[in-house]
């Protein structure tokens, strides 16, 4: 009863899909309404999406992990000329030294098994393909570029820690006596979801996308679509793990959307008095006025083209919040981790609390309760943005066993059956996006099902487990069934045109995507 709603809104092609629970950022469009879930996972994620304007492309987050950001002045006694606190998270000082390769990260737990080492060796052998062809994000101009946030090195470090050490006796599965191929497919399923949830937006922090009353409330940091992240407590028996809400905490997000007029990064800060308030972000505001005296420029964040803060009056989010005090628990990481319970669990098993209480961890210097932004801001431990998502995966996907559908059993059946049944990845997408293996399950169809499937095929192909072909619009074959890759606005368009081959989205012109399973003449 205390879990955030899953995303709603579905699509069947990259050009029409909305990101999870996103909405158009055009003033005339209303965002999708929230919906409750029947069986939401323990480790929750928060959406980062929302269509941007112009060109109907999804909003992008900053590629610079330490932007120059001015926090907005808020209402009450704050005068318009006051400068806000500078961008920084208020916790550990762990962000100044790069971490060494993964061997050091795995030293705190059990050694890797032979299948796990084999699986990681496969990833290492195709690391360039992963970085240049899989982990791509779409720019506001429709170009696809390698992510500046997610790379193979961080993935490798995270997998080593979460397989060799794990959390609460659970480990990220990389194969056992049944062979390393099963572990590779588990990684592929994880990456297929991650590429859809955050990598395609180059985002670590949750974006401000919930349009309310023609603007984007700054208090969306407290929760979007009527949610309240700081109230997502742990269930009975796990309350001792959750973080305490600190009203004095001050944090500024390090990534944010980059479309024309996009809102500034999230921030949290205490109220200066009982009448203090925050307003909204006006995405239509003109801020580059070089001809006035004195000239005005867009200076809230690097690369800003338009938009600005409007703190003339309180701007309430859908939950009625008009401040950001204690609102530091927005989504972070590759599969957005949200709320005081989830960050508390990370701290309990992997962070400073684990170290204080004698549990082995390589991240004892990081207090995820005092500095949740470390997931996105840490340069020393760049794998943290992966770890948060892997924690969710271990607990809520690998541990999924509902209505006769057991993830680990289905994974083994899929691999042992020759990687042919598409129903496996469709069910996994349902678990991640809707909280069940057989959506709609009360919350609607899976958002971006075909895209998640295509991601899965791309990763399996990169791992050399299947050929670069599959069937998207009909049939159930992944490793067989004929077809090739071609560019098109959607799968039907690619089939219709059937003359522009591709390997990745980078090979296609603006507005088109690389679709698998294209059979010429199959209208």
Residue pairs with C-beta under 8 A, 6 or more apart in sequence:
2 231
2 232
2 233
2 235
3 37
3 40
3 41
3 44
3 232
4 40
4 44
4 46
4 223
4 227
4 229
4 232
4 338
4 339
5 21
5 34
5 35
5 36
5 37
5 40
5 225
5 227
5 443
6 20
6 21
6 35
6 37
6 40
6 433
6 434
6 435
6 443
7 19
7 20
7 21
7 22
7 32
7 47
7 433
7 434
7 447
8 21
8 32
8 33
8 34
8 35
8 443
8 444
8 447
9 18
9 20
9 21
9 22
9 23
9 32
9 444
9 447
10 17
10 444
10 445
10 446
10 447
10 448
10 449
11 17
11 18
11 447
11 448
12 449
12 450
12 490
13 450
13 451
13 489
13 490
13 491
13 513
14 451
14 490
14 513
15 56
15 489
15 490
15 511
15 513
16 490
17 447
17 448
17 451
18 24
18 32
18 49
18 50
18 51
18 447
19 47
19 48
19 49
19 50
19 51
19 58
19 201
19 209
19 447
19 448
20 47
20 48
20 49
20 197
20 433
20 447
21 31
21 32
21 34
21 47
21 49
21 224
21 225
22 31
22 32
22 47
22 49
22 50
22 51
22 58
22 209
23 29
23 30
23 31
23 32
23 50
23 51
23 209
23 210
23 211
24 31
24 50
24 51
24 53
24 211
25 50
25 51
25 52
25 53
25 59
25 209
25 211
25 259
25 262
25 283
26 51
26 53
27 211
27 214
27 284
29 211
30 211
31 50
31 209
31 210
31 211
31 225
32 225
33 225
34 225
34 226
34 227
34 318
35 442
35 443
35 444
36 442
36 443
37 434
37 435
37 436
37 441
37 442
37 443
38 435
38 436
38 441
38 442
38 443
39 402
39 435
39 436
39 441
40 435
41 392
41 395
41 396
41 397
41 431
41 435
42 235
42 341
42 342
42 395
42 396
43 337
43 342
43 345
43 391
43 392
43 395
43 396
44 232
44 336
44 337
44 338
44 339
44 342
44 392
45 197
45 331
45 335
45 336
45 337
45 338
45 389
45 392
45 432
46 206
46 224
46 229
46 330
46 331
46 336
46 337
46 338
47 197
47 206
47 209
47 224
47 331
47 336
48 61
48 197
48 198
48 201
48 203
48 205
48 206
48 207
48 209
48 331
48 336
49 58
49 59
49 201
49 207
49 209
50 58
50 59
50 207
50 209
50 210
50 257
51 57
51 58
51 59
52 58
52 59
52 60
52 140
52 257
52 259
52 260
52 262
53 259
53 260
53 261
54 260
55 140
55 141
55 142
57 138
57 139
57 140
57 141
57 142
57 259
58 138
58 200
58 201
59 140
59 201
59 207
59 209
59 257
59 258
59 259
59 262
60 137
60 138
60 139
60 140
60 201
60 202
60 203
60 257
60 258
60 259
60 262
61 149
61 201
61 202
61 203
61 204
61 205
61 207
61 255
61 256
61 257
61 258
62 202
62 254
62 255
62 256
62 258
62 265
62 301
62 302
62 303
63 148
63 149
63 202
63 258
64 148
64 302
65 148
65 149
65 204
65 254
65 255
65 376
65 377
65 379
66 87
66 254
66 377
67 87
67 254
67 256
67 265
67 301
67 302
68 87
68 301
68 302
69 86
69 87
69 252
69 264
69 265
69 300
69 301
69 302
70 83
70 84
70 264
70 299
70 300
70 301
71 84
71 85
71 86
71 87
71 252
71 267
71 269
72 84
72 218
72 264
72 267
72 278
72 279
72 300
72 309
72 311
73 79
73 80
73 81
73 82
73 83
73 84
73 309
73 311
74 218
74 269
74 271
74 272
74 276
74 277
74 278
74 279
74 311
74 323
75 275
75 276
75 277
75 278
75 279
75 311
75 313
75 314
76 271
76 272
76 273
76 275
76 276
76 277
77 272
77 273
77 275
77 276
78 272
78 276
78 311
80 311
84 267
84 269
85 250
85 252
85 267
85 269
86 252
87 252
87 254
87 265
88 251
88 252
89 251
89 252
89 371
89 372
89 373
89 374
89 377
90 249
90 250
90 251
90 370
90 371
91 366
91 367
91 370
91 371
91 372
91 373
91 374
92 352
92 365
92 366
92 367
92 370
92 371
92 374
94 365
94 366
94 374
94 378
94 380
94 381
95 374
95 377
95 378
95 379
95 380
96 379
96 380
97 379
97 380
98 379
98 380
98 382
99 105
99 157
99 379
99 380
99 381
99 382
99 383
101 153
101 156
101 157
102 153
102 156
102 157
102 160
102 383
103 160
104 362
105 157
105 160
105 161
105 362
105 383
106 112
106 160
106 161
106 164
106 165
107 362
108 161
108 164
108 165
108 360
108 361
108 362
109 161
109 164
109 165
109 166
109 360
110 164
110 165
111 164
112 120
112 160
112 163
112 164
112 174
113 174
113 175
113 176
114 180
115 174
115 175
115 176
115 177
115 178
115 179
115 180
115 182
115 183
116 163
116 164
116 174
116 175
116 180
116 183
118 175
118 180
119 174
119 175
119 180
119 183
119 184
119 187
120 156
120 159
120 160
120 174
122 180
122 184
122 463
122 464
123 130
123 152
123 155
123 156
123 159
123 187
123 463
124 152
124 156
126 462
126 463
126 464
127 152
127 153
127 156
129 462
130 151
130 152
130 155
130 462
131 146
131 147
131 151
131 152
132 146
133 458
133 462
133 503
133 504
133 506
134 191
134 195
134 458
134 459
134 462
135 146
135 147
135 150
135 151
135 152
135 195
135 199
136 144
136 145
136 146
136 147
136 195
136 199
136 200
136 504
136 505
136 506
137 144
137 145
137 146
137 147
137 199
137 200
137 201
137 202
138 144
138 200
138 201
138 505
139 145
139 258
140 258
140 259
140 260
141 510
142 510
142 511
143 510
144 504
144 505
144 506
147 199
147 202
148 202
149 199
149 202
149 203
149 204
149 255
149 385
150 194
150 198
150 199
150 202
150 334
150 385
150 386
153 382
154 382
154 383
154 385
154 386
155 191
155 383
155 386
156 383
157 381
157 382
157 383
157 386
158 383
158 384
158 386
158 387
158 390
159 172
159 174
159 187
159 386
159 390
161 362
161 383
161 387
162 171
162 172
162 387
162 390
162 391
162 394
163 171
163 172
163 173
163 174
164 171
165 171
165 360
165 361
165 362
166 172
166 394
167 345
167 349
167 350
167 391
167 394
168 349
170 394
170 395
170 398
170 399
171 394
172 186
172 390
172 393
172 394
172 398
173 182
173 183
173 186
173 398
173 408
173 411
174 180
174 183
174 186
174 187
175 181
175 182
175 183
175 184
175 186
176 182
178 412
178 415
179 415
181 415
181 465
182 411
182 412
182 415
184 463
184 465
185 411
185 414
185 415
185 419
185 460
185 465
186 398
186 411
187 459
187 463
188 456
188 459
188 460
188 463
188 465
189 397
189 411
189 424
189 425
189 428
189 456
190 389
190 390
190 393
190 397
191 455
191 459
192 425
192 428
192 429
192 452
192 453
192 455
192 456
192 459
193 335
193 428
193 429
193 432
193 433
193 452
193 455
194 334
194 335
194 389
195 455
195 459
196 448
196 451
196 452
196 455
197 334
197 335
197 336
197 432
198 204
198 333
198 334
198 335
198 336
199 334
201 207
201 257
202 255
203 255
203 256
203 257
204 254
204 255
204 332
204 333
204 334
204 375
204 376
204 385
205 253
205 254
205 255
205 256
205 265
205 266
205 330
205 331
205 332
205 373
205 376
206 224
206 253
206 266
206 330
206 331
206 332
206 336
206 338
207 256
207 257
207 262
207 263
208 216
208 218
208 220
208 221
208 224
208 256
208 257
208 263
208 264
208 266
208 281
209 216
209 220
209 224
209 257
209 263
210 216
210 217
210 220
210 224
210 225
210 317
210 318
212 220
212 280
212 315
212 316
212 317
212 318
213 280
213 315
215 279
215 280
215 281
215 282
215 283
215 310
215 315
216 263
216 280
216 281
216 283
217 278
217 279
217 280
217 281
217 315
217 316
217 317
217 321
217 322
218 267
218 278
218 279
218 280
218 281
218 309
218 315
218 324
219 278
219 315
219 316
219 317
219 321
219 322
219 323
219 324
219 327
220 266
220 317
221 266
221 267
221 268
221 324
221 327
221 328
221 330
222 228
222 229
222 230
222 317
222 319
222 321
222 324
222 327
223 229
223 230
223 317
223 319
223 321
223 327
224 317
224 318
225 318
226 317
226 318
226 319
227 319
228 319
228 321
229 327
229 329
229 330
229 338
229 339
229 340
230 245
230 326
230 327
230 328
230 329
230 339
230 340
231 339
231 340
232 329
232 338
232 339
232 340
232 341
232 342
233 239
233 242
233 340
233 341
234 240
234 241
234 242
234 340
234 341
234 344
234 345
235 341
238 341
238 345
241 341
241 344
241 345
241 347
241 348
242 340
242 341
242 344
242 345
243 329
243 340
243 341
243 343
243 344
243 347
243 368
243 369
243 372
244 340
244 369
245 326
245 340
246 326
246 328
246 370
247 270
247 325
247 326
248 270
249 268
249 270
249 326
249 328
249 370
250 267
250 268
250 269
250 270
251 267
251 268
251 328
251 371
251 372
251 373
252 265
252 266
252 267
252 373
253 265
253 266
253 267
253 330
253 373
253 376
254 265
254 373
254 376
254 377
255 265
255 376
256 262
256 263
256 264
256 265
256 266
256 301
257 263
258 303
260 305
260 306
261 283
261 284
261 285
261 305
261 306
261 307
262 283
262 307
263 281
263 283
263 307
264 281
264 300
264 301
264 307
264 309
265 301
266 330
267 324
268 324
268 325
268 326
268 327
268 328
269 324
269 325
270 325
271 277
271 323
271 325
276 323
277 311
277 313
277 314
277 315
277 322
277 323
278 311
278 314
278 315
278 322
278 323
278 324
279 309
279 310
279 311
279 312
279 313
279 314
279 315
280 309
280 310
280 315
281 307
281 308
281 309
281 310
282 307
282 308
282 309
282 310
283 306
283 307
284 306
284 307
285 306
285 307
285 308
285 310
286 306
287 296
287 297
287 298
287 299
287 300
287 304
287 306
287 307
287 308
288 296
288 297
288 298
288 305
288 306
289 295
289 296
289 297
290 296
290 297
298 304
298 305
298 306
298 307
298 308
300 307
300 308
300 309
314 322
315 322
316 322
321 327
328 372
328 373
329 338
329 339
329 340
329 343
329 372
330 338
331 337
331 338
332 338
332 372
332 373
332 375
332 376
332 385
332 388
333 375
333 376
333 384
333 385
333 386
333 387
333 388
333 389
334 385
334 386
334 388
334 389
335 388
335 389
335 392
335 393
335 432
337 343
337 346
337 375
337 388
337 389
337 391
337 392
340 369
342 388
342 391
342 392
343 368
343 369
343 372
344 368
344 369
345 391
346 368
346 387
346 388
346 391
347 353
347 354
347 367
347 368
347 369
348 354
349 359
349 361
349 391
350 361
350 363
350 368
350 387
350 391
351 361
351 363
351 364
351 366
351 367
351 368
351 369
352 364
352 365
352 366
352 367
352 368
352 369
352 370
353 367
353 369
354 360
354 361
354 363
354 364
355 361
355 364
355 365
362 381
363 381
363 384
366 374
366 378
366 381
366 384
368 374
368 375
374 381
374 384
375 384
375 385
375 387
375 388
376 384
376 385
378 384
396 431
397 407
397 428
397 431
397 432
398 407
398 408
399 407
400 406
400 407
400 431
400 437
401 407
402 436
402 437
403 437
403 438
405 427
405 437
405 438
407 428
407 431
410 424
410 427
411 424
413 421
413 424
414 421
414 424
418 479
419 460
419 465
419 466
419 478
419 479
420 476
420 477
420 478
420 479
420 480
421 476
421 478
422 453
422 470
422 471
422 475
422 476
422 477
422 478
423 476
425 452
425 453
425 456
425 478
426 446
426 449
426 453
427 437
427 438
428 437
429 446
429 448
429 449
429 452
429 453
430 436
430 437
430 438
430 439
430 441
430 446
431 437
433 439
433 446
433 447
433 448
433 452
434 440
434 441
434 443
434 444
434 446
435 441
435 443
439 445
439 446
446 452
450 472
450 473
450 491
453 470
453 472
454 470
454 472
454 515
454 516
456 478
457 466
457 468
457 469
457 470
457 478
457 516
457 517
458 468
458 504
458 516
460 466
460 478
460 479
461 467
461 468
465 479
466 478
466 479
467 479
468 484
468 485
468 503
468 516
469 481
469 482
469 483
469 484
469 485
469 516
469 517
470 477
470 478
470 479
470 481
470 483
470 516
470 517
471 477
471 478
471 481
471 482
471 483
471 516
471 517
472 491
472 515
472 516
472 517
473 491
473 492
473 495
473 517
475 481
481 517
482 517
482 519
483 516
483 517
483 518
483 519
484 501
484 516
484 518
484 519
485 501
485 502
485 503
485 514
485 515
485 516
485 518
486 494
486 495
486 497
486 498
486 499
486 500
486 501
486 502
486 514
486 515
486 518
487 494
487 497
487 500
487 501
487 502
487 507
487 508
487 509
487 512
487 513
487 514
487 515
488 494
488 495
488 496
488 497
488 500
488 508
488 512
488 513
488 515
488 518
489 511
489 512
489 513
490 513
490 515
491 515
491 517
491 518
492 523
493 512
494 500
494 515
494 518
495 518
495 519
495 520
495 521
495 522
495 523
496 523
498 518
498 520
498 521
500 508
500 512
501 507
502 508
502 514
503 514
504 514
505 513
505 514
507 514
508 514
